[in-house]
Amino acid sequence: MERAIERVLISAEEIERHVAEIGKQISRDFEGKDPIFVGVLKGCFIFMADLMRHVSINCSMDFMAVSSYKGTTSTGAVKINKDLNEDVEGRHLILVEDILDSGVTLNYLKNYLMVRHPASISIATLMDKPARRKAEVYADYSCFEIPDAFVVGYGLDYNERYRNLPYIGVLKPEIYS
């Protein structure tokens, strides 16, 4: 598995430090608001678990499962595979995503959820890759801005592999070419 990684882009220690920082920032910003953290599966699961350990306010969580990728590129078509269980009307939502890449999925989800009349929708992402943005969507909380490289680890995958790496690595092009 490690032989497929070209280089480590973000170490496990850097991730831990930045996730703790945004957890504390979210706690300050949403004090007394009882937000719902909405994890976008599958990629968010490690980031969201670590983030929640650093959130010190009353909150709840739910998950959505969506698909829009085939291999290394977004298809542009978003499919909801699992919707929310909680009623979000009047609640502050924090969408938790592993990476904000093209923005197509998060833009779709924000519009999809707005019709349920939440008090607000914010986005927390581990990584922001603005070079690939296709939709006008921005993270309110982001740990890292990264270059246009295909990354895996810490929940991110290529064909369901590499999610269990404790760091963010750049996948060698010959693996996905």
C-alpha positions as CSV (number, residue, x, y, z in Angstrom):
1,M,0.0,0.0,0.0
2,E,2.7,2.5,0.9
3,R,4.5,1.8,-2.4
4,A,1.6,3.4,-4.2
5,I,2.2,6.8,-2.5
6,E,4.4,9.3,-4.4
7,R,4.9,11.5,-1.3
8,V,3.3,12.4,2.0
9,L,1.5,15.7,1.5
10,I,0.1,16.2,5.0
11,S,1.4,14.3,8.0
12,A,-0.8,12.7,10.7
13,E,0.6,15.2,13.2
14,E,-0.4,18.2,11.0
15,I,-3.8,16.8,10.5
16,E,-4.3,16.3,14.2
17,R,-3.3,19.9,15.0
18,H,-5.4,21.5,12.3
19,V,-8.5,19.4,13.0
20,A,-8.3,20.5,16.7
21,E,-8.1,24.1,15.7
22,I,-11.2,24.1,13.6
23,G,-13.0,22.0,16.2
24,K,-12.3,24.8,18.7
25,Q,-13.3,27.5,16.2
26,I,-16.6,25.8,15.4
27,S,-17.3,25.4,19.1
28,R,-16.8,29.2,19.6
29,D,-18.9,30.1,16.5
30,F,-21.8,27.8,17.3
31,E,-21.9,28.2,21.1
32,G,-25.5,27.9,22.2
33,K,-26.8,27.0,18.7
34,D,-27.0,23.2,19.0
35,P,-25.8,22.5,15.4
36,I,-26.2,19.3,13.4
37,F,-23.0,18.0,11.9
38,V,-23.9,16.3,8.6
39,G,-21.2,13.9,7.5
40,V,-20.9,13.2,3.7
41,L,-20.0,9.6,3.5
42,K,-17.8,7.7,2.9
43,G,-14.7,10.0,2.9
44,C,-15.6,12.1,5.9
45,F,-15.8,9.4,8.5
46,I,-12.3,9.7,9.9
47,F,-12.2,13.5,9.7
48,M,-15.6,13.8,11.3
49,A,-14.8,11.4,14.1
50,D,-11.7,13.4,15.0
51,L,-13.4,16.7,14.5
52,M,-16.2,15.8,16.9
53,R,-13.7,15.0,19.6
54,H,-12.6,18.6,19.5
55,V,-16.1,20.1,19.5
56,S,-17.1,21.2,23.0
57,I,-20.7,22.3,22.5
58,N,-24.1,20.6,22.4
59,C,-24.7,19.2,19.0
60,S,-26.0,16.2,17.1
61,M,-24.8,14.4,14.0
62,D,-26.3,12.6,11.0
63,F,-25.0,11.3,7.7
64,M,-25.7,11.4,4.1
65,A,-24.2,9.1,1.4
66,V,-23.8,10.5,-2.0
67,S,-21.9,9.5,-5.1
68,S,-20.6,11.6,-8.0
69,Y,-17.2,10.1,-8.7
70,K,-16.1,7.4,-11.1
71,G,-12.4,6.6,-10.7
72,T,-10.6,9.9,-10.3
73,T,-13.1,12.4,-11.7
74,S,-16.5,13.7,-10.8
75,T,-19.3,12.7,-13.1
76,G,-21.1,15.9,-12.5
77,A,-24.2,14.0,-11.5
78,V,-24.9,13.7,-7.8
79,K,-26.9,10.7,-6.5
80,I,-28.3,10.6,-2.9
81,N,-27.7,7.1,-1.6
82,K,-28.7,7.8,2.0
83,D,-30.6,10.9,3.2
84,L,-30.8,12.5,6.6
85,N,-32.7,10.9,9.4
86,E,-33.1,14.1,11.4
87,D,-35.5,17.0,10.8
88,V,-33.3,20.0,10.1
89,E,-35.8,22.8,9.9
90,G,-34.6,25.8,12.0
91,R,-31.3,24.0,12.8
92,H,-27.8,25.1,12.0
93,L,-26.2,22.5,9.7
94,I,-22.5,21.9,9.3
95,L,-21.7,19.8,6.3
96,V,-18.6,17.8,6.9
97,E,-16.7,16.7,3.9
98,D,-13.2,15.2,3.3
99,I,-12.3,17.4,0.4
100,L,-13.8,20.4,-1.5
101,D,-12.7,19.7,-5.0
102,S,-15.0,20.7,-7.9
103,G,-17.6,21.8,-5.5
104,V,-20.4,20.1,-7.5
105,T,-21.4,17.7,-4.7
106,L,-21.4,20.3,-1.9
107,N,-23.2,22.9,-4.1
108,Y,-25.9,20.3,-4.9
109,L,-26.2,19.3,-1.2
110,K,-26.5,22.9,0.0
111,N,-29.3,23.5,-2.5
112,Y,-30.9,20.1,-1.7
113,L,-30.9,20.9,2.0
114,M,-32.0,24.6,1.8
115,V,-35.5,23.5,0.8
116,R,-35.8,22.0,4.3
117,H,-35.4,25.5,5.9
118,P,-32.4,25.1,8.1
119,A,-31.3,28.2,10.1
120,S,-27.9,28.1,8.3
121,I,-25.6,25.8,6.4
122,S,-21.9,25.9,6.9
123,I,-19.2,23.7,5.3
124,A,-16.2,22.1,7.2
125,T,-13.7,20.3,5.1
126,L,-10.4,18.7,5.7
127,M,-8.9,19.9,2.4
128,D,-9.8,22.6,-0.1
129,K,-8.6,22.2,-3.7
130,P,-9.6,25.5,-5.4
131,A,-7.8,24.8,-8.6
132,R,-10.5,22.3,-9.6
133,R,-13.5,24.3,-8.6
134,K,-16.5,24.2,-11.0
135,A,-19.3,25.4,-8.7
136,E,-19.5,28.6,-6.6
137,V,-19.1,27.0,-3.2
138,Y,-16.6,27.7,-0.4
139,A,-15.6,26.2,2.9
140,D,-16.4,28.1,6.1
141,Y,-13.8,25.9,7.9
142,S,-10.9,24.2,6.2
143,C,-7.8,22.6,7.6
144,F,-5.7,22.7,4.4
145,E,-5.6,24.2,0.9
146,I,-3.9,21.7,-1.4
147,P,-2.6,21.7,-4.9
148,D,-4.2,19.9,-7.8
149,A,-3.0,16.4,-7.0
150,F,-4.8,13.1,-6.5
151,V,-4.7,12.5,-2.8
152,V,-5.6,9.5,-0.6
153,G,-5.6,8.6,3.0
154,Y,-7.3,9.7,6.2
155,G,-10.7,8.6,4.7
156,L,-10.0,9.5,1.1
157,D,-9.8,6.6,-1.4
158,Y,-9.0,5.5,-4.8
159,N,-11.4,2.6,-5.7
160,E,-12.1,2.0,-2.0
161,R,-8.4,1.6,-1.2
162,Y,-6.0,3.7,0.9
163,R,-8.7,5.2,3.3
164,N,-6.8,3.7,6.3
165,L,-3.6,5.7,5.8
166,P,-3.0,8.0,8.8
167,Y,-1.8,10.8,6.6
168,I,-2.7,12.4,3.2
169,G,-0.5,11.1,0.4
170,V,-0.3,11.8,-3.3
171,L,-1.1,8.7,-5.2
172,K,1.4,7.7,-7.9
173,P,-0.1,8.5,-11.3
174,E,0.7,5.0,-12.6
175,I,-1.8,3.6,-10.0
176,Y,-4.8,5.4,-11.5
177,S,-3.7,6.0,-15.1
